[in-house]
Amino acid sequence: MIVFVGRSNVGKSTLIFRLTGKYVKRGKRPGVTRKPIELGWRGKTIVDMPGFGFMSGVPKHVQEKIKTEIVRFIENNADKIDLAVLVIDGKSALEIIERWEKRGEIPIDVEFFQFLQELEIPTIVAVNKMDKMKNIRATINKLIEKFGLSGSWDDHKDTFIPISAKFGTNLEELRKLIEEKIKRSQEQRGL
Protein backbone atom coordinates (compact mmCIF):
# COMPACT_ATOMS: atom_id res chain seq x y z
CA MET A 1 0.00 0.00 0.00
CA ILE A 2 1.21 3.50 -0.88
CA VAL A 3 -0.44 6.41 0.93
CA PHE A 4 -0.37 9.97 -0.37
CA VAL A 5 -0.69 12.44 2.49
CA GLY A 6 -0.29 16.17 3.00
CA ARG A 7 -2.03 19.43 3.69
CA SER A 8 -5.18 20.32 1.84
CA ASN A 9 -4.71 21.63 -1.68
CA VAL A 10 -1.04 20.68 -2.17
CA GLY A 11 -1.69 18.55 -5.24
CA LYS A 12 -2.01 14.98 -3.89
CA SER A 13 -4.88 13.97 -6.17
CA THR A 14 -3.29 15.65 -9.20
CA LEU A 15 -0.03 13.86 -8.48
CA ILE A 16 -1.79 10.48 -8.22
CA PHE A 17 -3.52 11.14 -11.55
CA ARG A 18 -0.21 12.10 -13.19
CA LEU A 19 1.60 9.05 -11.80
CA THR A 20 -1.08 6.44 -12.44
CA GLY A 21 -3.33 7.87 -15.16
CA LYS A 22 -6.26 7.05 -12.89
CA TYR A 23 -8.74 9.84 -12.29
CA VAL A 24 -9.17 10.94 -8.70
CA LYS A 25 -11.76 13.60 -7.91
CA ARG A 26 -9.97 16.88 -7.28
CA GLY A 27 -10.84 20.52 -7.00
CA LYS A 28 -9.44 24.01 -6.69
CA ARG A 29 -10.71 24.47 -3.15
CA PRO A 30 -9.30 22.55 -0.17
CA GLY A 31 -11.23 19.67 1.33
CA VAL A 32 -12.56 17.92 -1.79
CA THR A 33 -11.18 14.55 -0.61
CA ARG A 34 -12.91 13.77 2.70
CA LYS A 35 -12.30 10.01 3.05
CA PRO A 36 -9.40 7.77 1.97
CA ILE A 37 -9.81 6.84 -1.71
CA GLU A 38 -8.21 3.54 -2.74
CA LEU A 39 -7.26 2.54 -6.27
CA GLY A 40 -5.10 -0.15 -7.83
CA TRP A 41 -1.84 0.59 -9.64
CA ARG A 42 0.89 -1.86 -10.70
CA GLY A 43 -0.31 -4.49 -8.26
CA LYS A 44 -0.36 -2.00 -5.38
CA THR A 45 -3.10 -0.15 -3.58
CA ILE A 46 -2.74 3.62 -3.80
CA VAL A 47 -4.56 5.60 -1.11
CA ASP A 48 -5.38 9.27 -1.64
CA MET A 49 -5.80 10.56 1.90
CA PRO A 50 -7.83 13.65 2.75
CA GLY A 51 -5.79 16.78 3.27
CA PHE A 52 -5.04 17.87 6.80
CA GLY A 53 -4.74 21.37 8.20
CA PHE A 54 -6.68 24.49 7.27
CA MET A 55 -9.60 24.10 4.86
CA SER A 56 -11.41 27.24 3.84
CA GLY A 57 -15.12 27.03 4.63
CA VAL A 58 -14.79 23.79 6.61
CA PRO A 59 -15.58 24.07 10.35
CA LYS A 60 -12.64 23.54 12.72
CA HIS A 61 -14.23 20.48 14.38
CA VAL A 62 -14.61 18.82 10.95
CA GLN A 63 -10.95 19.59 10.14
CA GLU A 64 -9.89 17.99 13.45
CA LYS A 65 -12.12 14.95 12.81
CA ILE A 66 -10.52 14.45 9.39
CA LYS A 67 -7.00 14.72 10.87
CA THR A 68 -7.90 12.16 13.58
CA GLU A 69 -9.29 9.78 10.93
CA ILE A 70 -6.09 10.12 8.86
CA VAL A 71 -3.90 9.33 11.88
CA ARG A 72 -6.10 6.38 12.86
CA PHE A 73 -6.09 4.99 9.30
CA ILE A 74 -2.29 5.15 9.13
CA GLU A 75 -1.81 3.65 12.60
CA ASN A 76 -4.26 0.82 11.85
CA ASN A 77 -2.60 0.04 8.51
CA ALA A 78 1.07 0.80 9.31
CA ASP A 79 2.09 -2.83 8.82
CA LYS A 80 0.56 -2.82 5.31
CA ILE A 81 1.97 0.55 4.20
CA ASP A 82 5.05 0.07 2.02
CA LEU A 83 5.50 3.80 1.47
CA ALA A 84 4.08 7.20 2.33
CA VAL A 85 4.40 10.08 -0.10
CA LEU A 86 4.11 13.31 1.88
CA VAL A 87 3.21 16.01 -0.63
CA ILE A 88 4.07 19.57 0.35
CA ASP A 89 3.68 22.87 -1.46
CA GLY A 90 7.27 23.93 -2.17
CA LYS A 91 6.20 27.51 -2.78
CA SER A 92 4.50 28.10 0.59
CA ALA A 93 5.67 25.31 2.96
CA LEU A 94 8.56 27.23 4.53
CA GLU A 95 6.41 30.31 5.13
CA ILE A 96 3.69 28.17 6.76
CA ILE A 97 6.22 26.23 8.87
CA GLU A 98 7.84 29.44 10.11
CA ARG A 99 4.43 30.96 10.94
CA TRP A 100 3.63 27.90 13.11
CA GLU A 101 7.05 28.05 14.78
CA LYS A 102 6.55 31.74 15.67
CA ARG A 103 3.36 30.73 17.49
CA GLY A 104 5.38 28.12 19.41
CA GLU A 105 3.62 25.24 17.66
CA ILE A 106 4.99 22.23 15.82
CA PRO A 107 4.15 22.75 12.15
CA ILE A 108 1.69 20.12 10.94
CA ASP A 109 3.87 19.06 7.96
CA VAL A 110 6.83 18.50 10.29
CA GLU A 111 4.66 16.71 12.86
CA PHE A 112 3.27 14.42 10.17
CA PHE A 113 6.73 13.57 8.81
CA GLN A 114 7.88 12.71 12.34
CA PHE A 115 4.72 10.62 12.90
CA LEU A 116 5.52 8.57 9.78
CA GLN A 117 9.13 8.14 10.95
CA GLU A 118 7.99 6.97 14.40
CA LEU A 119 5.84 4.31 12.73
CA GLU A 120 8.90 3.37 10.61
CA ILE A 121 7.01 3.96 7.38
CA PRO A 122 9.41 4.71 4.52
CA THR A 123 8.61 8.23 3.35
CA ILE A 124 9.22 10.37 0.30
CA VAL A 125 8.64 14.10 0.58
CA ALA A 126 7.36 15.26 -2.81
CA VAL A 127 8.08 18.99 -2.88
CA ASN A 128 5.37 20.03 -5.32
CA LYS A 129 5.00 23.21 -7.36
CA MET A 130 8.71 23.36 -8.20
CA ASP A 131 7.72 25.57 -11.16
CA LYS A 132 6.85 28.29 -8.61
CA MET A 133 9.98 27.95 -6.44
CA LYS A 134 12.76 30.52 -6.85
CA ASN A 135 15.69 28.46 -5.53
CA ILE A 136 14.89 24.76 -5.37
CA ARG A 137 18.14 23.65 -3.70
CA ALA A 138 17.99 26.34 -0.98
CA THR A 139 14.30 25.59 -0.34
CA ILE A 140 14.85 21.84 0.01
CA ASN A 141 17.92 22.35 2.22
CA LYS A 142 15.84 24.57 4.53
CA LEU A 143 12.97 22.04 4.54
CA ILE A 144 15.39 19.27 5.51
CA GLU A 145 16.52 21.39 8.46
CA LYS A 146 12.92 22.20 9.46
CA PHE A 147 12.00 18.49 9.29
CA GLY A 148 14.70 17.82 11.91
CA LEU A 149 17.22 16.10 9.65
CA SER A 150 20.92 16.88 9.42
CA GLY A 151 22.88 17.36 6.23
CA SER A 152 21.80 18.78 2.91
CA TRP A 153 19.69 17.70 -0.04
CA ASP A 154 22.67 15.69 -1.32
CA ASP A 155 22.29 13.50 1.80
CA HIS A 156 18.52 13.09 1.38
CA LYS A 157 17.93 12.69 -2.37
CA ASP A 158 16.16 9.41 -1.60
CA THR A 159 13.64 11.27 0.58
CA PHE A 160 13.14 14.80 -0.84
CA ILE A 161 12.28 15.24 -4.51
CA PRO A 162 11.08 18.41 -6.24
CA ILE A 163 8.18 17.88 -8.64
CA SER A 164 5.41 19.67 -10.48
CA ALA A 165 2.27 17.54 -10.49
CA LYS A 166 0.51 20.11 -12.66
CA PHE A 167 3.12 19.99 -15.42
CA GLY A 168 4.42 16.45 -14.86
CA THR A 169 7.96 17.64 -14.11
CA ASN A 170 10.31 15.11 -12.46
CA LEU A 171 7.59 12.46 -12.20
CA GLU A 172 9.68 9.75 -13.86
CA GLU A 173 12.33 10.30 -11.16
CA LEU A 174 9.60 10.11 -8.51
CA ARG A 175 8.28 6.84 -10.02
CA LYS A 176 11.78 5.32 -9.84
CA LEU A 177 12.23 6.50 -6.25
CA ILE A 178 8.84 5.02 -5.29
CA GLU A 179 9.78 1.67 -6.82
CA GLU A 180 13.21 1.65 -5.10
CA LYS A 181 11.75 2.52 -1.69
CA ILE A 182 9.01 -0.10 -1.98
CA LYS A 183 11.52 -2.79 -2.99
CA ARG A 184 13.76 -1.85 -0.03
CA SER A 185 10.77 -1.76 2.35
CA GLN A 186 9.60 -5.21 1.25
CA GLU A 187 13.12 -6.66 1.54
CA GLN A 188 13.44 -5.32 5.08
CA ARG A 189 10.09 -6.84 6.01
CA GLY A 190 11.02 -10.16 4.37
CA LEU A 191 8.27 -10.04 1.74
N, C-alpha and C positions, 0 to 999 in steps of 0.2 A: 504494500500500500504506500502511495506517495500522497502526502497532504500538502496543499498549498494554503499557507496562512499569511496573515498580514492585516494591517489597518484597512479600514474601509476605503474604497476608491483608489487603491494603489496599482490596480491592473491585474489582479489574480486571475479573474475569469478570462480576460483578453489573452493573458499569457498561456493559459491552458488551451484556449482555442488555437493560438498560434503554434503551440508545440504538438498538439494532437490532431488538429483539424476537426475536432468535435465541438459543436456549438454548445456553449454554456450561456444561459441568460445573463446579460450584463446591462448596465445602465450608466448614465452620466452622473446620477446622484448616488451618494453612499447608501448602503443598506439594502441593495437589491437582493443579494444572496442572504437569506435568513436562516437556512438550515444547511447542513452538509449535503453536497450534491456529489454522488458517486458516478463514475463512468469508467469503462474499460479502455485500456490502451496498452498495446504490446504485452498482453498477458498480465498486466498489473491493474490494480484499482487506483484511479486518480480521485482524490477528494478535494473539491473546491469548498473550502471552509468559509463561513460568513466572515466579514471583516469585523475587527474589533476596534474599540476606540470611538471617537466622536462620529456621530451620524446626524447630519442636519435633518431636523424635523422628526427625529426618533426620540421618544422620551428616555430620560436617563435610566430609569428602571428597566426598560426594554434593552438598552445597550448593555447594562450589567448582566441581564439574564443571558443574552447572546454570548458574552464573554465567558460566563460560567459554563454554558453548554459546550463551548469550544474546548475549554480546559478539561472538562469531564470526558468529552469524546476522545481527546488525545490521551488522557490518563488511562481510560478504559481500553484503548487500542494500541498502546505503546509497544506491546510485544509484536504487533502485526505491521507496524509502521517501519518501512525500510528507509524512508527518507522524508524529511520536511523541507519544503522550499518556502522560506520566509521572504515574501516580496515586500520591498520597501520602496518608497518614492525617493529616488536619489536627489531630486530637486529640492524637496522640502524636509527630508528626514532630519538632517542636522539641526535645522532651525527648530523643529518640533521637539527634538531631544533636549536641546539647550533650554527651551522654554520650560519643559518639565523639571529639568535640573534646577533652574532658578527658583522654582516653587518648592524645592526640597523633595521632589518626588522622583521615583524611579521611572524613567520613560518606558511606556508600554512596549515599544519595539525591543528595547534592551531587556526588559523583564521577560518577554516572550522568548527571546533567544536563549536566555539563561534557563528558563523553564525547560526548553527542548534539550539543552545540554544536560540538565539534571536528570532527565529521563533517558539520557544516553541515546537520543535519536539523532542520527547523522543529519546535518543541516547544511543547506546551501542558502546563502543570502543573495537573492536576485535583486540587484540594485537597479530598479526600473527607471525609465524616463531618462536614460543616458543622453538622449538627444537634447535635453534641456539643462544638462549639467555643464558648468563652465570648465572645471578642472577635475576630471574623473579620478585621476590618481590621488590628488589631495583629498577629495571627498571620501574616497574609500579608505584611505589611511586614517582619516579622522573618525570614520564610522567604526573601524576596527578598534581604535582606542576607546570610543564610547561604549562599545560592546564588551569592554573589559578584557580584550586580548592584547598580547604584547607583539611587537614586531610591526612589519609593514605589509602592504598588499602582496609583496613578493613572497611573504611567508604564509599567506592565506589565500592563494589563488584557487585552492580547491574548496574554498568556502564562500568567498565573495566574488561575484561576477556581475559586471555592468551589462545591462540589456536595454532594449527598447521593445516592449511587447507590441506597441502600436505599429512600429515599422519593421519588426522582425529582426532587428539588429542583434547579433551575437547569440542567436537562438541555437545555432548548430553547436556552438561551444557549450552552451548550457545543456543541450541534449547529451553530449558526450560526458559532461561532468555528472549528470544525473545517472547515466548508465554505470560510470566508474564507481560512484558512491554506493549505488545499490549492490553492485557486485561485491564490493568490499564489505558492506553491511551483512550480506548473506553469508559470505565466507566466515566472518567473525561469529555469526550465530550458528554456523555449521549446517546451513541449508543447501 
